[in-house]
Amino acid sequence: MPKPDMLSEWGITHPIVQAPMVGVSTPALAAAVSNAGALGSIGLGASTPEQGRELIRQTRALTQRPFNVNMFCHRPAAFDHARNDAWLQYLSSFFPEFDAAPPPVLKEIYKSFVDDRAMLEMLVEEKPSVVSFHFGAPPVQWIDELKSAGIYVIGCATTLSEAQQLERAGVQAIIAQGYEAGGHRGVFDDGFGQDQQMGLFALLRIIGESMDLPVIAAGGIMDGAGINAAMMLGASACQLGTAFILCPESCATPEHRQALKSAKASQTRVTSYVSGRPARGIPNRLYLESGTDSVPMPAEYPLAYDVAKALHAAASAKGCHDFAAQWAGQGAPLARELPAQRLVQALVEEMQAASRFSHS
């Protein structure tokens, strides 16, 4: 059975989605990608409804084309005080190095979309073309409200089981996020040992063969040949994140950009010690997996991120960037420093060239 024509429903030309990277993507980046005929994205996971509305309006002022708005749907923190206090105490030993004090308590710096009715109402009012979910999905009724407002709804899955849960919730397409992908893993259950760590190609085939929804491939895709490969395996489109970090329109820090252009780009790893959830990036002093058994379990997400950000702020004030969260995928060495519109054009040209070669 043929899958629905997602690109026509979105109103875009190219099967390319720019990943909604909080802390890197901007209205300018999303608009440039959308203006090039692909789907730009902004991430609202760290925003209040008022901030989210402003970001949507800034993007809309720069493009008449469709774009995607991404929401975090993590389980709200349970405030396991023993776990959180142990983590805060452990990281407190780093702060004196920078003549700083740790935060006295850990705060829930990101409110989950599943607990934010005001954010839903803002989205229904603003009506972005596409809304995507990470870490899970909101209630079925909320998805129905978004769809009733004419919004196309997508969910991210790292396993077939997660994809099936998203399908039952009513999403219209699935992002299959392989273990190669940079940034936070979309796992619904962030418990230690719960991530099945599936690579993109196996995940893409399993979801694609088991479901009738369109599938968007994500993880390690950096060029037109990679896009074509994923499309050959059944993807309806591909989501690229790390590929866009070096674009001048992104708000990646100079240090993040420099790391991506160095040998460090080949060394990405997944850690839960930065934010409390597994995420792939360029290792820093908080990647503690290879440490001793005395390292406690990190605090809950996003509480662990609160102290990590405080530590980074204290260190960077002293000129040290050893604690910066520099998310990147396994394809990072292939990143190119191009304006976003030119990068989309290059990806399309590469897709066409690879396609001609395969048919010659």
C-alpha positions in Angstrom: 0.0 0.0 0.0 1.6 3.3 -1.0 2.2 5.8 1.8 0.6 9.2 1.8 2.4 11.9 -0.1 3.8 13.9 2.8 5.7 16.5 0.7 2.5 17.5 -1.1 0.6 17.8 2.2 3.4 20.0 3.6 3.7 22.0 0.4 7.5 21.6 0.0 9.7 20.6 -2.9 12.6 18.6 -1.5 12.4 15.6 0.9 14.7 17.4 3.4 13.9 18.4 7.0 16.3 20.5 9.0 16.2 19.1 12.6 14.8 21.4 15.3 17.9 21.7 17.4 17.3 23.8 20.6 20.3 25.9 21.2 21.4 25.8 17.5 18.4 26.3 15.2 17.0 29.9 14.8 14.1 31.5 12.9 16.7 32.6 10.4 18.0 29.1 9.8 14.5 27.6 9.6 13.3 30.3 7.2 16.4 29.9 4.9 15.8 26.1 4.7 12.1 26.6 4.0 12.7 29.3 1.4 15.0 26.8 -0.4 12.1 24.3 -0.8 12.8 22.0 2.2 11.2 22.0 5.7 12.9 24.3 8.2 12.4 23.7 12.0 12.5 25.6 15.2 12.6 23.9 18.6 10.4 25.2 21.4 11.4 22.6 24.1 13.1 25.3 26.1 10.5 28.0 25.5 7.5 29.4 27.4 4.3 29.8 25.3 5.0 33.5 25.0 8.6 32.9 23.8 7.3 30.1 21.4 4.8 32.5 19.9 7.5 35.1 19.3 9.8 32.5 17.7 7.0 31.3 15.4 6.2 34.9 14.4 9.9 35.7 13.8 10.1 32.7 11.5 6.9 33.6 9.7 8.2 37.1 9.1 11.2 35.6 7.2 9.3 33.0 5.1 5.9 32.4 3.6 6.8 28.7 3.3 5.8 25.8 5.7 8.0 25.1 8.7 8.1 22.7 11.7 7.8 23.5 15.4 9.2 20.8 17.8 8.0 20.1 21.3 9.6 18.0 24.1 7.1 15.4 25.5 9.3 13.9 28.3 7.8 12.6 31.5 7.9 15.5 34.0 10.5 15.1 36.7 9.4 13.0 39.7 11.9 14.8 42.0 13.7 11.8 43.3 15.5 13.8 45.9 18.0 11.1 46.9 19.1 10.7 43.3 19.1 14.4 42.5 20.9 15.4 45.7 23.6 12.8 45.1 24.2 14.1 41.6 24.3 17.7 42.8 26.8 16.8 45.5 29.0 14.9 43.0 29.1 17.9 40.6 29.6 20.4 43.3 33.3 19.4 43.5 33.9 20.9 40.0 32.7 24.4 40.9 35.6 25.6 43.2 37.9 25.2 40.2 36.2 28.2 38.7 35.7 30.2 42.0 31.9 29.5 41.7 29.2 27.9 43.9 26.8 25.2 42.6 23.1 25.9 42.5 21.5 25.2 46.0 18.7 23.1 44.4 18.0 21.6 40.9 15.2 23.2 38.9 13.0 21.8 36.2 14.3 24.2 33.5 12.2 22.7 30.6 8.5 22.2 31.1 7.2 19.1 29.3 4.6 19.8 26.5 2.4 17.1 28.0 2.0 19.3 31.1 1.6 22.6 29.2 -1.9 23.3 28.0 -1.1 26.9 27.4 1.6 25.9 24.8 -1.0 23.7 23.0 -3.5 26.6 22.9 -0.7 28.9 21.5 0.1 26.3 18.7 -3.6 26.0 17.8 -3.8 29.8 17.5 -0.6 30.3 15.5 -1.1 27.2 13.3 2.4 26.3 12.2 2.3 23.9 9.2 3.9 21.1 11.1 4.3 20.2 14.8 6.7 17.4 15.8 7.2 15.6 19.2 10.4 14.3 20.9 10.6 11.9 23.9 7.0 10.7 23.5 3.7 12.3 22.6 1.0 14.4 24.3 -2.6 13.0 24.9 -4.5 11.8 21.9 -7.0 14.6 22.4 -4.3 17.2 22.1 -3.1 15.7 18.8 -6.7 15.8 17.6 -6.8 19.5 18.5 -3.7 20.2 16.5 -4.9 18.2 13.5 -8.3 20.0 13.7 -6.4 23.3 13.4 -4.9 22.1 10.1 -1.5 21.2 11.6 0.4 18.2 10.3 1.7 16.1 13.3 4.9 14.0 13.5 6.4 11.9 16.2 10.0 10.6 16.7 10.7 7.0 17.4 13.8 5.0 18.2 12.1 1.6 18.1 9.1 -0.1 16.4 7.2 -0.1 19.7 7.6 3.6 20.1 6.5 4.1 16.4 3.4 2.0 17.1 2.5 4.0 20.2 2.8 7.2 18.1 0.6 5.7 15.4 -2.1 4.9 18.0 -1.8 8.4 19.4 -2.7 9.7 15.9 0.5 11.2 14.4 0.6 11.4 10.6 4.3 10.5 10.1 7.2 8.9 12.0 10.7 10.2 12.4 12.9 7.1 12.7 15.9 8.3 14.7 18.9 6.0 14.5 21.6 5.7 17.1 23.9 7.7 14.8 21.9 10.9 15.3 23.3 13.9 17.2 21.5 15.5 20.2 19.0 13.9 22.5 17.8 10.4 21.8 14.1 10.4 21.3 13.6 7.4 23.7 10.4 7.4 25.6 11.9 5.6 28.6 15.1 7.3 29.6 16.0 4.7 32.2 19.6 3.3 32.2 19.8 0.4 29.8 16.4 1.0 28.2 17.8 2.5 24.9 17.9 -0.3 22.3 20.5 1.7 20.3 19.2 0.7 16.9 21.0 2.0 13.9 19.1 4.0 11.3 19.0 1.5 8.4 17.6 -1.4 10.5 15.2 0.9 12.3 14.0 2.5 9.0 13.3 -0.9 7.4 11.6 -2.4 10.4 9.3 0.6 10.9 8.7 1.1 7.2 7.7 -2.6 6.6 5.5 -2.7 9.7 3.5 0.6 9.3 1.6 2.5 6.6 2.6 5.9 7.8 5.4 7.9 6.0 8.8 7.6 7.7 11.4 10.3 7.9 14.9 9.0 8.3 17.2 10.7 10.9 20.8 9.9 12.0 24.1 10.4 10.4 22.8 11.7 7.0 25.0 14.5 5.8 24.8 14.6 2.0 22.7 13.8 -1.1 24.1 10.2 -1.3 23.0 9.6 2.2 19.5 11.0 1.5 19.2 8.8 -1.5 20.3 5.7 0.4 17.6 6.3 3.1 15.0 6.9 0.4 15.9 3.7 -1.3 15.3 1.9 2.0 11.8 3.4 2.2 12.1 6.8 3.8 9.7 9.5 2.5 12.1 12.3 3.6 15.3 12.7 5.6 15.9 14.9 8.7 19.4 16.4 9.0 20.7 18.2 12.0 24.4 18.2 12.3 24.7 19.0 8.6 23.2 22.5 9.4 25.2 23.4 12.5 28.0 25.2 10.6 25.5 27.3 8.6 26.0 31.0 9.5 22.2 31.2 10.3 22.6 28.8 13.2 23.4 30.1 16.7 26.0 27.5 17.4 28.8 28.9 19.5 32.3 29.6 18.1 33.6 26.8 20.2 31.0 24.3 18.9 31.8 25.3 15.4 35.6 24.9 16.0 35.1 21.5 17.5 33.0 20.3 14.5 35.9 21.4 12.2 38.5 19.5 14.3 39.4 15.9 14.8 37.0 15.9 17.8 34.1 15.6 15.2 35.1 11.9 14.7 34.7 11.1 18.4 31.0 11.6 19.2 29.5 9.5 22.0 26.2 9.1 23.7 26.0 10.2 27.4 23.3 10.8 30.0 25.5 12.7 32.3 25.0 16.1 30.7 21.2 16.4 30.8 19.9 13.3 32.5 18.8 11.8 29.2 21.0 10.0 26.6 22.3 12.4 23.9 25.1 12.2 21.3 27.7 14.9 21.1 31.4 15.7 21.2 32.8 14.4 24.6 33.6 16.8 27.3 34.5 16.5 31.0 30.9 15.4 31.8 31.0 12.3 29.6 31.7 10.1 32.6 30.8 6.6 31.2 34.5 5.5 31.4 34.9 6.8 34.9 35.0 4.8 38.1 32.0 3.1 39.8 31.9 5.9 42.2 30.1 8.1 39.7 26.4 8.3 40.8 23.4 8.1 38.5 22.8 11.6 37.0 19.9 13.6 38.2 16.6 13.4 36.4 16.1 15.2 33.1 16.0 18.2 32.9 17.3 18.7 36.5 20.8 17.4 35.6 20.9 19.9 32.7 20.3 22.7 35.2 23.5 22.0 37.1 25.4 21.2 33.9 24.4 24.6 32.4 25.5 26.3 35.7 28.8 24.5 35.6 29.4 25.5 31.9 28.5 29.1 32.7 31.0 29.2 35.6 33.7 27.6 33.5 33.1 29.7 30.4 33.3 32.8 32.5 36.9 31.8 33.2 37.6 31.0 29.5 37.1 27.2 29.9 34.7 25.4 27.6 35.3 21.9 28.9 31.6 21.5 30.0 29.8 22.8 26.9 27.1 20.6 25.4 28.2 20.3 21.8 25.7 17.9 20.3 26.6 16.3 17.0 25.9 13.0 15.1 28.3 10.4 13.8 28.3 12.1 10.4 29.9 15.2 12.0 33.2 15.0 10.0 31.2 15.6 6.8 29.7 19.0 8.1 30.1 21.9 5.6 30.3 25.6 6.3 27.7 26.8 3.8 24.7 29.2 4.0 21.6 27.2 4.7 20.0 27.9 1.3 23.2 26.9 -0.5 23.5 23.7 1.6 20.0 22.7 0.6 20.8 23.3 -3.1 24.0 21.2 -2.7 22.1 18.4 -1.1 19.6 18.4 -4.0 22.3 18.5 -6.6 24.1 15.6 -4.9 20.8 13.6 -4.8 20.3 14.2 -8.5 24.0 13.3 -9.4 23.9 10.1 -7.3 20.6 9.2 -8.9 22.0 9.7 -12.4 25.0 7.6 -11.5 22.9 4.8 -10.2 20.9 4.7 -13.4 23.8 4.9 -15.8 
